[in-house]
């Protein structure tokens, strides 16, 4: 099922008993965070705060904060259904780069079906404000005590390549400086930042639109680690099996989701930087203050009665963890397209997307594991991965106890630990230098004689299948239940 907009998804969640309306007055300064954090940690429902102090708009939060809600938001009951859909499109031989392969896969299933549709009239423009507007009219949250202020935490930031004209959509937090300006926290590796740099080089005004509250598949797509050249809105159409409807902005030359709740239109100035942060981030630590570009808002459009969607991040598990799990499942077939020896992968919640990946492989030659480690460190946003653990194909990478058993027993530190250097996520605070540092790869596979292991490797202890079946059949007679 493709949800037309966020409201349709809210109705769906309410029917499923997965949404709780809260009518008690709550403060967007810290109180909503504390409530939501407690609910997130107990795997609770989405929350709709209908009586927010200082605002007429309700706050919707924790919307995608479970495996079920994340799956439903993408029109499936299980995220692996999307992976299987992608695998079913791989029955032909496709050569070329990752971008070419992704493009070919989409075209195989009728590329035109996923191209966004432009409309002339849209709900997101029911109210148009080019003056007498302020961000203070919306219930923007201050999430944590040490935050520098209030932050827009679920924005879809839309920019354009000044040379090719291709739009990009990413999700970058936005600190509210005043009623008409915010920070624009795009990291140097992000496409939005690259588009900005190209605009500076070409001396062109850099227009930016921010959509708040699109349909859930489009919200997820803004976070997806797509290779450059793949349009996030087309990817959303692919996930939805239905194209996203767009409308042209009122004051700038960008197109935005027609059924969004709120649209901010404006520009980022070339010469202006402002101190942004600290901010309580998804690592569970405060990201430190630094200088970032400033977004100037010249127009706000919104629905007549807008819902303000937000998320909070912090020590996992929280809502953003399920975005990461969706990426893990959806992009596994694409990783396997490049490296078919990879059987499965897991991004532990505690690794906050980029600090750890566990991979199982079908090992076929000596030091095959080292090839996979280096491949992963060179694969798109997986270049940020700080720790890679590789196990044999029969190991369940999602069973952390089983993985730990193999690591603790199979690894000889001098032989099986690989150190490397490379890019790190901007939010990584552990390295001595920002944006890059050391990485570790751990080979927890069975070692071969061809790899220099000259002893006999012991077999795992496993009971015979016939004995298991015998005990299964007699289990109720033992009186142990």
N, C-alpha and C positions, 0 to 999 in steps of 0.2 A: 504494500500500500504506500503510495506517495502522498505525503501530507502537503496540502496546499500552502499552509502557513503554520506558524507557531501555535495559533489558537486552536486549529484543528487537532494538533498533537496534544494540547492541554486537555481538550475534550476526550480524546482517546485515553489518556492516562487516567482521567477521572473515572471513566467507565471501567477501567481495569483495577481501580482501587489503588492506583500508584501516585495519586496527587492529594496533598492535604492543604486545604484552605485555612489560613490563619487570620482571624478577624481582630485579634487583640492588637492594639497599637504597638508598633515596634520601631526602633530607631535604626536608620541605615548606617549610623556610625557605630560600628563594632557589634551591636546587639544581634543583627541578622547573621553576622558571621558566626557568633558563638552558638546560636541556635542551629544553623546549618551544619557546622562542624560536628556537633553531637549527632545529628541525624545521619550525616555521611559516614561517620565511623561505625554506626550500627546498621549500615546498608538500608537506610530508611527511604521514604518516598520523596518525590519532587514536592517542593513547597511553593505556595502562592500566598505571599503576604499582601493582604488586601487593604491594610490600614497602616501605611508607612508615614511616619512622622515627617511633616513638611512637604508632602507630595500628594497629588491626586492619583498618581499612577501606582499600580501594584508592582511588586517585585516577584519575578519568577526565578527560582534557583534550584539547583540540584536536579535539573530537568533530565539530564542524561547520566545520572549518577548510579547506574547499576548495569549489569550485563543485559538484563531484559530491556530496560528503557533505551539503552544505546542500540540494541538490535532492532527494536520496534521503530526507532527513529529513522533507520535506514531501510525499513520495509521488510525485515526478515524476523524470524523467531530466534535465529542463532547467527552470530557473525560468520561462522564457517560457511553458511549458505552463500554469502557473497564470494568467498574464496572459491567455492566450487563452481559458481557461475563464471568466474574468471578462468578457472582451469578448463571449463568446457569450451572456452573460446581459444584454447591453445592446441587444438587438434590439427592445426596446420603448421607447416614449417615457417617460422618467422625469423629473419635475420636482421642484423643491424644493431644500433645502439639501443639503450633502454628507452629513450624517448621515441625512437622509431618503432620499437616493439609495442609500446603502450599505444601509440597512435594507430598502429596496424590492428591491434586487438579491438579498439573502439570501432574502427572502420568495418571490421568483420561483422559487427552486429548493427550495421546501419548507422554510421556516424551522424547522419543528419537528424536522427531521432533525438539526439542529446544536445544539439545546439540550442542555446537559450533563445527564447522567443521574445521579440520586442513588442511591447504594448504601448498605447498612447495614454491610457488612463490607469492609475494604480492606487490601491488603498494607502500605500506609504506616502502619498501626496494629497491626502484628504485635507490636511492643514499645511499651509505653506507660510513660513515666517522668514522674511528677509531683514526684519528689524524688530526691535522690542522682544528679543528672545534671549534665553539664558539656559545654560546647562543646569543651573540651580533649580529649574522647574522639574527635573527628573531625580528620582531617588537613587543617585549614584552612591555606591558604598565606600566607606572607609573600612577596610577589612580587618587590619591588625593594628595593635597599639603603636608599633614603631613605623607604620606607613607614613609617608610624607604628606599624605592627604587622601582625597577621594580618587578612586580609579574606575574607569570603564574597563571591565574585565572580560567582556565577551563581544568585542567589536569585530566586524568584518571590514577590514581596511582595504579599499579598492584603489589601485593606482594603475598607471598606464606607462608602457615603454614609449618614451618620446620619439624613438626612431621607428619601431615597427607598429606602434599603435595598439599592441596587444595588451589587454587588461590582465591584472593579477589581483588575487584576493588572498590576504593573509590575516592572521589574528595577532595583534600586538597591543599590549596593554596601553592605556592612555591616562596619564595623571591629569586631573582637572586643575589647571592653574587659576582660572577664573571663569566667568560665564561664557566666554567665547574663545578660549584657548586651552589647549591640552598639550601634553608631551606626546611624542610619537616614538614609542620604544621598539623600533625595529633594529634587530641585531645586524652586524655587518654582513652576515651570511644570507640574510633574508632577501627575497626577490624585491620586496618593497624598497629596501635600502638600495639595491642595485638600480632599480628604476629611478630613484631619487638621484643617485650619482650620475646616471646618464643624462638626466634633465639638467643637472648642473653643468655637465660638459657641453651640452648643446644650448645652454642659456635659455631654457624654456621654462615658463611658469609651471610649477609642479602642483597640479590639481589632485586633490584627494577627496574621496567620499567614504563615509563610514556608515555601514548598515548595522543596525542593532535590532535583533529579533527576527531573523529570517526563518524559513522552514528548517527543521532540525538537520536534514541531510546537508543542506548548504552550510549550516554552522559547522558541522564536522568537516566538510570539505575545505574550509578555510584553514584547518589545522593539518591537513593531510600532506605528507612529505612528497609531493609530486615533483618529478623532474621538471626542470625549466622547459617551457614550451607547451606544457599540458595545462589547459585552462581549468581552474578549479570549478568554475560554474558548469563546464561541460562534464567534468567528473561528477558533480552533484547530480546532473541529469542522468548520467549512467547509473549512479546508485539508486536514484528514484525511479528509474525506468520511465522518466517523463521529464521533458525539458523545463528548466527554470524560466519563469517569466521575468523579464527585465523592463525597466523604464528609464528613459534618459533623465538625468538630473535637471533641476530647474536652472541652475546657475553655472554649471561646469559641464565639460564634455566627457562625462563618464556615465556608465549604465549601472543600475543598482537593482537588487531584487525587489520586484514590484509589491510583494506581499510582506515586506519587512515592516516592523513596528515604527522605527524611527530612522531617519537618514540625516546625517550631518554632511554638509557640503562646504568645501573650503580649499585651502592650499597650505603647503609647507614652504616656509621662506628659506631661501638658499643660505642666507648669512646668519640666521638666528639659531643659537643653541641656548638651552636653559637647563638648569640642574633638575634632574628627575630622579625620584626615589629618595630614600629606600622604599622597598616594597616586599611584603611577605610573600615569597614565591613558592612555586611548586616543588622546589627542592626541600622545603621545610625550614629554610633559612631565609633571612632577609637578603635580597639582592641589594647591593650597595648603590648609593647615589652616583650618578654620572651625568655628563652633558648629552642631551639628545635634541633632535629637531623639535620645532614648535608647530603645531597644527592650529591654523586660524580658521574659525568657523564663520562663514558668511551667510549661511542659510540653513535652517532646520525645517524638514518636512516630517510629518508623522500622521499616523492614523488618528481618528477623532478621540479615541480613548485608548492610548497606547499602553501596552504591557512593557515593563522594563525588565528584560532578562539579564541575569548576571551569573557569575560563578565565583567561587572563592577557591584559592589554592593555598597549599600549606603542606604540613606533614602528611604523607599518604597513609591510608587511602582516602582520596577525595574524588570529586566528580571528574577532574581532568584525567585521572588514572584510566577511566573507561574510554576516553578518547585514544589513549595510548594502546589499550588492548584492541580497540577497533583497527587501528593502524597495523598492529602485529598480525592480526588475522587476515585483513584485506590485502596487505602487501606481501604476505608470504608467497603466494603463487608467482608474483612478479620477481621476487628474489630467486625463487626456484627456477624461473625461466632463464635467468642468467647463470645460475649454479644449481643444476638439477640434482647434485649429490646431497644438497641440503634437504633433510627430511622434515624438520620442524624447528621452530624457534619460539622463545619466550622472552618477553621484556618484563622482568619483575617490577611490580608496582613500586617497590622501594628504590628501584633504580631510576625512577622518574624519567622514563623514556630513553635517556641517552647515556646513563652510567653503566648499564650492564645488559648484555644479551646472552642467553643460553641457546646453543645451537646443537642439534644432532645431525650427524652426517653419515652417509654410506662411505666408509673409508676404503679407498681402492688402491692406494699406493703410498710409499713412505713419505712422511711429512705432508700428507694431504691436508692435515689440520692447519698447517702453516699457510697453505694456499688460501684456505677459507678465511682465516684471520685477516690476512692482508686484503683479500677481496672485500670483506665487510668494511674494513677501514677506508676503502676507496669507493664505497657505494652510497652516493647521495648523502642524505643527512645522517646515515649510519657512520659517517666519518667522525661524528662526535662520540661514538661509543668508547667508553673508557676501559671497560672490562668485557672480555669475550671468554666464555667457557664453552668448550666443545666436547661433546660426548658421542658415544657410538649410537648407531641408528636404532637400537632396541631400547634406548633409555627414554623415558617420558620426561621431556624437558619442563613440563608443567608441574611435576612432582619434585619439589625442591629438596625433600628428604632423600629421594633416590639420586638426584644430581649431587647433593652434598656427599653422599656415600661414595660415589665414584670419584669425586674430586679428592676427598680426604684419603682414599685408599689407592687410587691409580696414579697419583701425581708424584713424581720425583722433582722437587723444586728446581734443581740445577738443570735438569734435562727438559722439563715440560713447561716451564714458564718463559714466555716471550715478552720482552719489553720493546716498546716502540715509541716514537714521538709523532705528534700530529695535532690537528685542530681539536679543540674542546668547545663545548657549548659555552656561550658567554657567561652563563649563570654558574659555571663550575668555579667554586671558590678554593679548591684544594691545591691547585697548581701554583707554583711560584710566579707564573706569568699569566696574564689574561689571554684568553682565546686559544691557547695551545699549551700542551704539556705532554706528560708521559702516559702511556697506555699499557695494559697488561693483557696477555692472552694465556689461557690455561688449557693445556691439552690433557683432558681426562679420559681419553680413549685407551683401549687396550693397545699395548705396544707390541710391535712386530720385531722379528729377528732382523729384517731388512732395515729397521730403524736403529739397530745397534743393541737391541735387548736380547741378551744371550741366555737368559734363564728361561724356565718354563712358567708361562703365565697361568695362574690358577683359574679354574672354572667357577662361575657363580654357583651358589648353593640353591638348587631348585628342586622341589618335590616332583615325583613322577606324575604324569597326567592321570594314569589309571587310579592311583591312590587318591588323588584329588577328587576324581569322580566318585570313588567309593565313599569317601567322607561326606561329600555333598549329598549323596543319596541317603546316608544314615544320620545326617546331622540332627534331625528332629528327635531321633531316638536317644541321643546322648543326654538330653535334658539340660542343655546348656543355654537355651534361649529363654 
